[in-house]
Amino acid sequence: MNIQLAERVKCSECPIRHRAVCARCDDDEIEMLDKIKSYRSFTAGETISWRGDELSHVSSVVHGIATLSKTLDDGRMQMVGLLLPSDFIGRPGRTTLDFDVVAASDVTLCSFERKPFERLLAETPHISQRLVEMAMDELDAARDWMVLLGRKTAREKIATFIQMLVQRSHVDGTDLPDLALPLTREEIASYLGLTLETVSRQLTQLKKEGVIAFSDRRKFTVTDHAALLDATGDDADGGVIV
């Protein structure tokens, strides 16, 4: 159920303040954003929006992880992306959504009314510049994902997926955090273009090698980060080792 949160989080205390669309904003710009923002909460498994829905708000993910997917006319569904904290939902200038967005875990969104946000974009260069940067980062990530799906082995796909979770969660220079798989093994298989059996086998192998350690079926820690990076198949410059 979509829950409107009564408590307003101060932007200065927001965990995504320096990564989200507002990252470059000064105090005056933050104040303008604050006037049009609201917080919404979704439980795991709840649909945030359906493809084709009217885009009344654009949002930043504050907490949790959501999936992006597209359903074909014959009913087949393909997951095409994950939305992690600081990722942006919606495209200014568009009136509908192109993908289904579903909460993979409990999710909190910082939402802005679309039309006031679009007006603010025209008046506030820092916001529009940051949105362009995020769009370019998303394009780079999509290109990397094309390489992963087309060229990487099953082991490299699983390791890259785990490294993505580590990278997006480890932002303050502290020890690597405890993590949780945001998707079921079936969903991971769909996302990576693998079978369920292959996902389970590769996770088990990484566990046996001491690269990761599970405390339950989903919660885990990375115990050998260097080995995890090696398992991704990427070289030091981010290319793929062939």
C-alpha positions as CSV (number, residue, x, y, z in Angstrom):
1,M,0.0,0.0,0.0
2,N,1.3,3.4,-0.9
3,I,1.8,5.3,2.4
4,Q,2.2,9.0,2.6
5,L,4.8,9.7,5.3
6,A,3.8,12.4,7.7
7,E,7.4,13.0,8.9
8,R,9.4,15.3,6.6
9,V,13.1,14.4,6.4
10,K,15.4,17.4,6.4
11,C,17.3,17.6,3.1
12,S,20.5,18.1,5.1
13,E,19.9,14.7,6.9
14,C,18.9,12.8,3.8
15,P,21.1,9.7,3.1
16,I,21.2,10.4,-0.6
17,R,21.7,14.2,-0.4
18,H,25.1,14.1,-2.2
19,R,24.2,11.5,-4.8
20,A,20.7,12.4,-5.9
21,V,19.3,14.9,-8.4
22,C,19.7,17.6,-5.7
23,A,23.4,16.9,-5.2
24,R,24.6,20.2,-6.7
25,C,21.9,22.4,-5.3
26,D,22.6,25.3,-3.0
27,D,20.5,26.2,0.0
28,D,18.1,28.4,-2.0
29,E,17.5,25.7,-4.6
30,I,17.0,23.0,-1.9
31,E,14.4,25.2,-0.3
32,M,12.5,25.4,-3.7
33,L,12.6,21.6,-4.0
34,D,11.5,21.2,-0.5
35,K,8.2,23.0,-1.3
36,I,7.2,20.5,-3.9
37,K,8.5,17.3,-2.4
38,S,6.6,14.5,-0.5
39,Y,7.6,11.1,0.8
40,R,5.9,7.9,-0.2
41,S,6.5,4.4,1.1
42,F,5.9,1.1,-0.6
43,T,6.1,-2.5,0.8
44,A,8.1,-5.2,-0.8
45,G,6.2,-6.7,-3.8
46,E,4.0,-3.6,-4.2
47,T,3.7,-2.0,-7.7
48,I,4.9,1.6,-7.6
49,S,3.7,2.3,-11.1
50,W,2.6,0.5,-14.2
51,R,3.8,1.1,-17.7
52,G,1.6,3.7,-19.4
53,D,0.5,5.3,-16.1
54,E,0.3,9.0,-16.1
55,L,3.5,10.6,-14.8
56,S,2.2,12.9,-12.1
57,H,5.4,12.8,-10.0
58,V,9.1,12.1,-10.6
59,S,11.0,10.6,-7.7
60,S,14.3,9.7,-6.1
61,V,14.8,6.4,-4.3
62,V,15.7,7.2,-0.7
63,H,15.6,3.7,0.8
64,G,15.2,0.2,-0.7
65,I,15.4,-1.3,-4.2
66,A,12.9,-1.4,-7.0
67,T,12.8,-3.3,-10.3
68,L,12.2,-1.9,-13.8
69,S,10.5,-4.4,-16.1
70,K,8.6,-4.5,-19.4
71,T,5.8,-6.9,-20.3
72,L,5.4,-7.9,-23.9
73,D,2.0,-8.3,-25.6
74,D,2.1,-12.1,-25.2
75,G,2.6,-11.8,-21.4
76,R,6.3,-12.4,-21.2
77,M,8.1,-10.2,-18.8
78,Q,11.7,-9.0,-18.8
79,M,13.4,-7.2,-16.0
80,V,15.6,-4.5,-17.5
81,G,17.0,-2.7,-14.5
82,L,17.3,-2.1,-10.8
83,L,16.6,1.2,-9.0
84,L,18.8,1.7,-6.0
85,P,19.1,4.6,-3.5
86,S,19.6,8.0,-5.3
87,D,18.3,6.6,-8.7
88,F,15.7,8.7,-10.4
89,I,12.2,7.5,-11.5
90,G,10.5,9.3,-14.4
91,R,11.6,11.6,-17.3
92,P,10.7,15.3,-17.2
93,G,9.0,16.2,-20.5
94,R,7.2,12.9,-20.7
95,T,3.6,12.3,-19.5
96,T,3.7,8.5,-19.1
97,L,6.0,5.8,-17.8
98,D,7.7,3.3,-20.1
99,F,8.3,0.5,-17.6
100,D,6.6,-1.2,-14.7
101,V,8.2,-0.2,-11.4
102,V,7.9,-2.7,-8.5
103,A,9.3,-2.5,-5.0
104,A,11.8,-5.4,-4.5
105,S,12.2,-4.4,-0.9
106,D,10.4,-1.9,1.3
107,V,11.0,1.4,-0.6
108,T,10.8,5.1,0.3
109,L,10.6,7.7,-2.4
110,C,11.2,11.4,-2.3
111,S,8.7,12.6,-4.9
112,F,8.2,15.9,-6.7
113,E,5.2,17.0,-8.6
114,R,6.1,16.7,-12.3
115,K,5.0,20.0,-13.6
116,P,6.5,22.2,-10.9
117,F,9.6,20.1,-11.1
118,E,9.8,20.8,-14.9
119,R,9.4,24.5,-14.3
120,L,12.2,24.3,-11.7
121,L,14.5,22.6,-14.2
122,A,14.2,25.5,-16.6
123,E,15.0,28.0,-13.8
124,T,17.7,26.0,-11.9
125,P,20.8,25.0,-13.9
126,H,22.2,22.9,-11.0
127,I,19.3,20.6,-11.1
128,S,19.2,20.2,-14.9
129,Q,23.0,19.7,-15.0
130,R,22.8,16.9,-12.3
131,L,19.9,15.3,-14.2
132,V,22.0,15.2,-17.4
133,E,24.9,13.7,-15.4
134,M,22.6,11.0,-14.0
135,A,21.2,10.2,-17.5
136,M,24.8,9.8,-18.8
137,D,25.7,7.5,-15.9
138,E,22.6,5.5,-16.7
139,L,23.6,5.2,-20.3
140,D,27.0,4.0,-19.4
141,A,25.5,1.4,-17.0
142,A,23.2,0.2,-19.8
143,R,26.2,-0.2,-22.1
144,D,28.1,-2.2,-19.4
145,W,25.0,-4.3,-19.0
146,M,25.0,-5.1,-22.7
147,V,28.6,-6.4,-22.3
148,L,27.5,-8.4,-19.3
149,L,24.6,-10.1,-21.0
150,G,26.4,-10.7,-24.3
151,R,29.9,-11.6,-23.3
152,K,30.3,-12.5,-19.7
153,T,30.2,-16.0,-18.2
154,A,27.7,-17.1,-15.6
155,R,30.3,-16.6,-12.8
156,E,31.2,-13.2,-14.1
157,K,27.6,-12.1,-14.3
158,I,26.9,-13.2,-10.7
159,A,30.1,-11.5,-9.4
160,T,29.3,-8.3,-11.3
161,F,25.8,-8.2,-9.9
162,I,27.2,-8.5,-6.3
163,Q,29.9,-5.9,-7.0
164,M,27.2,-3.5,-8.2
165,L,25.4,-3.9,-4.9
166,V,28.6,-3.4,-3.0
167,Q,29.6,-0.3,-5.0
168,R,26.2,1.4,-4.6
169,S,26.1,0.6,-0.9
170,H,29.7,1.5,0.0
171,V,29.9,5.3,-0.3
172,D,31.6,6.6,2.9
173,G,34.9,4.9,3.0
174,T,34.0,2.6,5.9
175,D,34.2,-1.2,5.9
176,L,32.2,-3.1,3.4
177,P,28.6,-3.2,4.6
178,D,26.4,-6.2,5.3
179,L,24.2,-6.7,2.3
180,A,21.0,-8.5,1.3
181,L,20.1,-9.9,-2.1
182,P,17.3,-7.5,-3.3
183,L,15.9,-10.2,-5.6
184,T,14.9,-13.8,-5.3
185,R,17.2,-16.3,-7.1
186,E,14.5,-16.6,-9.8
187,E,14.4,-12.9,-10.3
188,I,18.2,-12.7,-10.4
189,A,18.1,-15.4,-13.1
190,S,15.7,-13.4,-15.1
191,Y,17.7,-10.2,-14.7
192,L,21.0,-11.9,-15.7
193,G,19.7,-14.2,-18.4
194,L,20.6,-17.3,-16.5
195,T,18.7,-20.3,-15.1
196,L,17.7,-20.6,-11.5
197,E,20.0,-23.7,-11.1
198,T,23.0,-21.7,-12.5
199,V,22.4,-18.8,-10.1
200,S,22.3,-21.1,-7.1
201,R,25.3,-23.0,-8.2
202,Q,27.4,-19.9,-8.8
203,L,26.5,-18.3,-5.5
204,T,27.3,-21.6,-3.7
205,Q,30.7,-21.7,-5.5
206,L,31.6,-18.1,-4.4
207,K,30.6,-19.1,-0.9
208,K,32.8,-22.2,-0.9
209,E,35.7,-20.2,-2.2
210,G,35.4,-17.7,0.7
211,V,34.5,-14.8,-1.5
212,I,31.1,-14.2,0.1
213,A,29.5,-15.5,3.3
214,F,25.7,-15.9,3.8
215,S,24.0,-15.5,7.2
216,D,20.7,-16.6,5.8
217,R,19.3,-17.2,2.3
218,R,19.5,-13.5,1.4
219,K,21.8,-11.7,3.8
220,F,25.5,-11.9,3.1
221,T,28.9,-10.2,3.4
222,V,31.8,-9.9,1.0
223,T,34.7,-11.6,2.7
224,D,37.3,-11.3,-0.1
225,H,36.7,-8.1,-2.2
226,A,39.8,-8.6,-4.3
227,A,38.6,-12.1,-5.3
228,L,35.2,-10.7,-6.1
229,L,36.6,-8.0,-8.4
230,D,38.7,-10.7,-10.1
231,A,35.6,-12.9,-10.6
232,T,33.8,-10.1,-12.4
233,G,36.1,-10.5,-15.4
234,D,36.8,-6.7,-15.6
235,D,40.3,-5.4,-15.8
236,A,41.6,-2.4,-13.7
237,D,40.2,0.1,-16.2
238,G,36.8,-1.4,-16.2
239,G,37.1,-3.3,-19.5
240,V,36.4,-7.0,-19.9
241,I,39.3,-9.4,-19.8
242,V,39.3,-11.6,-22.9
